Amino acid sequence: MADALSGGNLPDLIRVDRPVIIGRATNAAVRLPHPAVSRRHAELRPDHDGISVRDLRSRTGVLVNGVAVTGARLHEADVVAFGPVAYEVKGQLLLRRPHVDGVKVEARNLTIQRGGSIVLQGVNLTIPANNFVGIRLRTPGGRGLPHTDGPRESRVRPEIARRRRPAP
């Protein structure tokens, strides 16, 4: 199944009936082709109580229920994440959880002050999930905001640029 998160294929199910290396490398027992997953990211091992996980010194770590771990025993319904790729424990299986898109940000009556000067005032702003918004402050002449302090609010106009992530 193609996944918008990685642009590649992520397994929907991982069966842990023997020790398994999870990673981005082509020779990993379970391959997660995502740039935030290390080549050898983690090891899963079955044991008498279920599954244990061990981080193999990955760049982005292993999270169990949102907490970074170097090693842990996994229990039923725990959520284990290898970088941004998350799975839920169901017995000896890990079932991939859907990628949750970004968060919506809302600001009301926003004021931005730089030094002693107000550069934005009374702005209402809504940034939809999966959008990036940059606010670049420019003077009427097109130059960037000077690095000196002093009253600038009448000479500054905000330029707002939005970039939307491609839909999955």
Secondary structure, 3 states (H helix, E strand, C coil): CECCCCCCECCCEEECCCCEEEECCCCCCEECCCCCCCCCCEEEEEECCEEEEEECCCCCCEEECCEEECEEEECCCCEEEECCEEEEEECCEEEECCCCCCCCEEEEEEEEEECCEEEEEEEEEEECCCEEEEEEEECCCCCECCCCCCCCCCCCEEEEEEEECCCC
